Amino acid sequence: MKKTALTKSESEVMYLLWHTDRALSAAEMVALSPQKTWKDSYVHLMVNSLLKKRMITPAGFVKTFRNYARTFAPVSYTHLRAHET
């Protein structure tokens, strides 16, 4: 299996997703990281990068004030192993 290198910020987003009991939207990731100075645009870049690296997957949608936001969840190890062939 090919190893995927993560940046420090990507690792922090993954840690947040692993230790939350549900999928999160980008705005929720920012809200749950008050010690970080991440801007919404930066979180979106990290989310896109993690999607490209197949570390996270879209998990659904959550209702926000005016619209819906996509939620993301970490890809499970068994899911990664299934794509190994």
C-alpha positions as CSV (number, residue, x, y, z in Angstrom):
1,M,0.0,0.0,0.0
2,K,1.3,3.4,-1.0
3,K,1.9,5.8,2.0
4,T,0.4,9.2,1.8
5,A,2.3,12.1,3.3
6,L,0.2,14.7,5.1
7,T,1.0,18.3,5.9
8,K,0.8,19.3,9.6
9,S,-2.5,21.1,9.0
10,E,-3.9,18.1,7.1
11,S,-2.9,15.9,10.0
12,E,-4.7,18.2,12.4
13,V,-7.9,18.1,10.3
14,M,-7.6,14.3,10.2
15,Y,-7.1,14.2,14.0
16,L,-10.3,16.3,14.4
17,L,-12.3,14.0,12.1
18,W,-11.0,10.9,13.9
19,H,-12.0,12.2,17.3
20,T,-15.5,13.4,16.4
21,D,-18.4,11.0,16.4
22,R,-19.9,12.4,13.2
23,A,-19.0,13.8,9.8
24,L,-18.1,17.5,9.7
25,S,-18.5,20.3,7.3
26,A,-15.6,22.7,6.6
27,A,-17.3,25.4,8.7
28,E,-17.6,23.0,11.6
29,M,-13.9,22.1,11.3
30,V,-13.1,25.8,11.7
31,A,-15.5,26.2,14.6
32,L,-14.1,23.1,16.4
33,S,-10.6,24.5,16.1
34,P,-10.7,27.9,17.9
35,Q,-6.9,27.7,18.7
36,K,-6.2,27.7,15.0
37,T,-6.3,30.8,12.8
38,W,-7.5,28.9,9.8
39,K,-9.7,30.8,7.3
40,D,-12.6,29.1,5.5
41,S,-10.7,29.2,2.2
42,Y,-7.7,27.5,3.7
43,V,-9.9,24.7,5.2
44,H,-11.5,24.2,1.8
45,L,-8.0,23.8,0.3
46,M,-7.1,21.2,2.9
47,V,-10.4,19.4,2.4
48,N,-9.8,19.3,-1.4
49,S,-6.2,18.0,-0.8
50,L,-7.4,15.3,1.6
51,L,-10.1,14.3,-1.0
52,K,-7.4,14.0,-3.7
53,K,-5.3,11.9,-1.3
54,R,-8.3,9.7,-0.6
55,M,-8.0,10.3,3.1
56,I,-11.6,11.6,3.5
57,T,-14.8,11.0,1.7
58,P,-18.0,13.0,1.3
59,A,-20.5,11.7,3.9
60,G,-23.6,13.8,3.3
61,F,-25.0,17.2,3.9
62,V,-25.9,19.3,6.9
63,K,-28.4,22.2,7.0
64,T,-26.9,25.6,7.6
65,F,-28.7,28.9,8.1
66,R,-29.5,29.5,4.4
67,N,-28.4,26.4,2.6
68,Y,-26.7,23.0,2.9
69,A,-23.0,22.2,3.5
70,R,-21.3,19.0,2.5
71,T,-19.9,16.9,5.3
72,F,-16.8,14.8,5.3
73,A,-15.6,11.7,7.2
74,P,-12.3,9.9,7.3
75,V,-11.9,6.9,5.0
76,S,-11.7,3.7,7.0
77,Y,-8.7,1.4,6.8
78,T,-10.8,-1.4,5.4
79,H,-12.0,1.0,2.7
80,L,-8.4,1.8,1.8
81,R,-7.5,-1.9,1.6
82,A,-10.4,-2.6,-0.8
83,H,-8.9,-0.1,-3.3
84,E,-5.4,-1.6,-3.0
85,T,-5.7,-4.0,-6.0
